[in-house]
């Protein structure tokens, strides 16, 4: 088939039904909810399904970046190349580093998803074929592999959580005068590869050495990717502690600030863990597993605030510091121990029910539920110990 002969129209009705009108910021006009695609290339690799290429499709939704990362790890290659559609909805898709998807039918009556990912130079739209059930299986396998290793996902912020930059003229930097006062503090002021310096929070290497035994550690920062990698090289030069994702949300942050809705938070767990985007009530789906350590809640969506262990710099400290011991470590110990104790019990109950031909309706454990219970218990004990 001549690629130019297939120019499908995409409808945005479903994905924009609860949103305001799409206005083009360049001219103030309301954009159509119909988007024409112009096919540049169709690539046959020999193992593709026999698709019915129709004229009209409904965009079913948008996947976070984590889904595309999963496809890339599985070496799923694109089969379609379209010209980039100059439209506000796709501009938003690009700025948030998401991919859209439509459903394609096969001649045999099967259904495949075509994932539409915008190229880095914003010239093309690449189409990746994947069955919906295969995508779900791949995502769940990643989550189940993590739990099989008896680890939970832990996301660490960098600035004002693990490190703080040295510099003048910014109240979120450590002044040079503070650094000079504290020359006796060994190994806490270190240079990055770009010659900037950061102050490390006390015992941060000890904390990471401990945490990596129980958690798969990832990083999510508003610093650009080079900065994130430079700081991680200082925190973990051998990459034996921080083995998860090194995610810079700077691209999303900069786009959101100049977008029609600049109040949106740039960080998102679904960008790191695609299983967080699954709406099922099964083990590990939604935001039930990851924990976040950050000094800011406003950088994360409201429905992810329960995942955050909020830290604050130590008051009265000569040099900037965040205490990782004992409270944060004790909290993480409690959550990990209780989660896997409940997980083992939950699995045993399911096996027992299956053996007897019954259905177990017991809810799977939630790390976030355990965290909230732990906080309530801490507060209860504080009330009981308080003397008037």
JOCORDA-V961561 format. One record per residue. RES is the residue in one letter. NEAR is the number of other C-alpha atoms within 10 Angstrom. D_FIRST is the distance of its C-alpha to the first C-alpha in Angstrom with 2 decimals. Layout:
BEGIN
((RES/NEAR/D_FIRST) (RES/NEAR/D_FIRST))
END
This chain:
BEGIN
((X/6/0.00) (X/9/3.79) (X/15/6.04) (X/13/8.59) (X/10/7.35) (X/17/8.45) (X/17/12.14) (X/16/14.17) (X/17/17.94) (X/17/20.21) (X/19/23.69) (X/18/26.65) (X/15/29.13) (X/12/29.69) (X/16/30.17) (X/15/32.36) (X/9/34.41) (X/8/37.61) (X/8/37.14) (X/7/38.45) (X/13/36.38) (X/17/33.93) (X/16/35.68) (X/15/34.37) (X/11/37.28) (X/6/36.68) (X/7/37.44) (X/9/38.73) (X/11/36.19) (X/12/34.89) (X/14/31.15) (X/14/28.83) (X/16/27.78) (X/15/24.24) (X/19/21.96) (X/17/18.74) (X/18/16.14) (X/20/14.08) (X/21/11.20) (X/18/11.87) (X/16/10.09) (X/17/8.40) (X/12/10.63) (X/10/10.71) (X/9/14.43) (X/6/14.84) (X/6/16.74) (X/11/14.41) (X/14/14.85) (X/12/12.43) (X/15/11.91) (X/12/11.96) (X/14/10.34) (X/12/13.13) (X/11/14.50) (X/14/17.75) (X/18/19.15) (X/16/22.69) (X/21/23.55) (X/16/25.79) (X/14/27.81) (X/16/28.30) (X/21/29.21) (X/22/31.84) (X/19/31.25) (X/22/32.68) (X/25/29.63) (X/21/27.41) (X/15/30.18) (X/17/30.08) (X/18/26.35) (X/11/27.02) (X/9/29.95) (X/10/27.84) (X/9/25.38) (X/13/22.40) (X/15/19.71) (X/20/17.08) (X/16/13.38) (X/21/12.46) (X/23/13.99) (X/21/14.85) (X/17/17.43) (X/21/20.82) (X/18/21.86) (X/13/25.37) (X/18/27.07) (X/17/30.41) (X/19/29.11) (X/20/26.69) (X/17/29.56) (X/16/31.69) (X/19/29.12) (X/19/29.09) (X/17/32.89) (X/21/33.51) (X/20/31.01) (X/20/29.27) (X/24/25.74) (X/20/24.32) (X/21/22.37) (X/19/20.46) (X/17/20.02) (X/18/16.74) (X/16/17.06) (X/13/15.87) (X/11/15.63) (X/10/19.13) (X/11/20.54) (X/12/20.87) (X/17/20.70) (X/20/19.50) (X/20/20.34) (X/23/18.13) (X/26/20.73) (X/26/20.34) (X/26/22.53) (X/26/23.42) (X/13/23.82) (X/10/27.44) (X/7/27.16) (X/15/25.66) (X/13/22.81) (X/20/19.87) (X/25/19.09) (X/23/17.96) (X/23/16.56) (X/19/18.22) (X/22/17.75) (X/19/21.10) (X/15/22.85) (X/13/25.67) (X/12/28.25) (X/11/27.33) (X/15/27.81) (X/14/31.15) (X/12/32.23) (X/17/31.60) (X/21/33.48) (X/18/36.33) (X/13/36.67) (X/15/37.32) (X/21/39.97) (X/14/41.54) (X/11/41.77) (X/15/43.72) (X/18/46.12) (X/10/46.51) (X/12/47.89) (X/16/50.38) (X/20/49.19) (X/25/48.27) (X/20/46.06) (X/23/48.18) (X/26/46.93) (X/21/49.32) (X/21/49.54) (X/22/50.91) (X/21/52.82) (X/22/56.06) (X/22/55.37) (X/26/55.47) (X/25/56.03) (X/20/57.16) (X/20/56.71) (X/21/59.85) (X/17/60.29) (X/12/62.20) (X/8/61.54) (X/10/59.44) (X/8/61.11) (X/13/58.38) (X/18/59.34) (X/20/62.39) (X/17/64.87) (X/11/66.13) (X/12/69.65) (X/13/68.75) (X/19/67.32) (X/10/70.49) (X/11/72.66) (X/13/70.96) (X/11/70.91) (X/9/72.63) (X/11/69.53) (X/8/67.86) (X/10/64.14) (X/20/63.15) (X/19/62.21) (X/19/59.45) (X/16/57.40) (X/16/53.61) (X/14/51.77) (X/9/51.46) (X/8/55.30) (X/13/55.37) (X/18/57.65) (X/22/57.49) (X/23/60.17) (X/27/59.32) (X/22/60.65) (X/20/63.45) (X/16/62.63) (X/18/58.87) (X/16/58.29) (X/11/60.53) (X/15/58.60) (X/18/55.21) (X/14/56.73) (X/13/57.93) (X/19/54.90) (X/17/52.31) (X/14/54.05) (X/17/53.23) (X/26/50.25) (X/22/46.90) (X/24/47.47) (X/19/44.80) (X/22/45.38) (X/25/44.15) (X/22/45.57) (X/21/45.17) (X/19/45.77) (X/13/42.86) (X/17/41.22) (X/12/43.49) (X/18/46.53) (X/20/45.53) (X/20/45.06) (X/17/48.31) (X/24/50.31) (X/19/48.92) (X/15/49.85) (X/16/53.40) (X/19/53.45) (X/17/51.82) (X/13/51.49) (X/11/50.75) (X/11/48.21) (X/10/50.26) (X/22/50.96) (X/25/47.93) (X/15/45.13) (X/16/42.76) (X/14/40.53) (X/19/41.70) (X/21/40.25) (X/21/40.84) (X/22/40.41) (X/17/41.21) (X/17/37.68) (X/20/37.80) (X/21/41.44) (X/15/40.86) (X/18/37.91) (X/19/39.87) (X/14/42.91) (X/9/41.11) (X/16/39.07) (X/14/40.20) (X/9/41.52) (X/13/43.45) (X/11/45.50) (X/16/42.78) (X/17/43.67) (X/23/41.53) (X/24/42.13) (X/19/40.45) (X/23/40.79) (X/19/37.25) (X/23/36.00) (X/24/37.99) (X/25/37.80) (X/25/34.75) (X/27/36.96) (X/23/38.95) (X/18/36.06) (X/16/36.18) (X/10/38.04) (X/11/39.38) (X/11/43.12) (X/12/42.85) (X/17/44.26) (X/22/43.17) (X/20/40.87) (X/21/41.43) (X/23/43.99) (X/22/46.44) (X/24/46.39) (X/24/46.22) (X/26/49.35) (X/24/49.48) (X/22/52.38) (X/23/52.35) (X/21/54.92) (X/16/52.76) (X/20/51.43) (X/13/49.98) (X/19/47.13) (X/19/45.72) (X/14/44.52) (X/10/47.37) (X/9/46.11) (X/20/46.39) (X/17/49.96) (X/17/51.45) (X/24/49.80) (X/21/51.70) (X/18/54.96) (X/15/56.20) (X/18/58.32) (X/13/60.74) (X/15/62.58) (X/13/66.04) (X/10/68.81) (X/8/71.68) (X/9/69.92) (X/11/70.94) (X/22/67.38) (X/21/64.21) (X/23/63.46) (X/21/61.68) (X/18/63.40) (X/20/61.05) (X/14/64.05) (X/8/65.42) (X/10/63.81) (X/16/60.10) (X/14/60.45) (X/12/62.49) (X/16/59.95) (X/20/57.08) (X/14/59.26) (X/14/60.06) (X/22/56.48) (X/20/55.21) (X/14/58.07) (X/17/57.97) (X/24/54.18) (X/18/54.07) (X/12/57.25) (X/17/55.63) (X/17/52.36) (X/11/54.29) (X/14/56.20) (X/17/53.09) (X/14/51.39) (X/12/54.63) (X/16/54.88) (X/16/51.35) (X/15/52.08) (X/14/55.36) (X/14/53.83) (X/12/51.09) (X/10/53.79) (X/9/55.70) (X/9/52.72) (X/11/52.91) (X/13/50.57) (X/14/51.67) (X/9/51.27) (X/10/52.65) (X/10/50.66) (X/17/49.32) (X/22/51.22) (X/22/50.31) (X/24/51.35) (X/20/51.53) (X/15/53.70) (X/19/56.00) (X/23/56.17) (X/14/57.26) (X/13/59.82) (X/16/61.14) (X/12/61.62) (X/12/63.46) (X/12/65.71) (X/13/66.45) (X/12/67.38) (X/11/69.56) (X/11/71.40) (X/11/71.91) (X/10/73.46) (X/9/75.70) (X/9/76.88) (X/7/77.53) (X/6/81.21) (X/3/82.48))
END
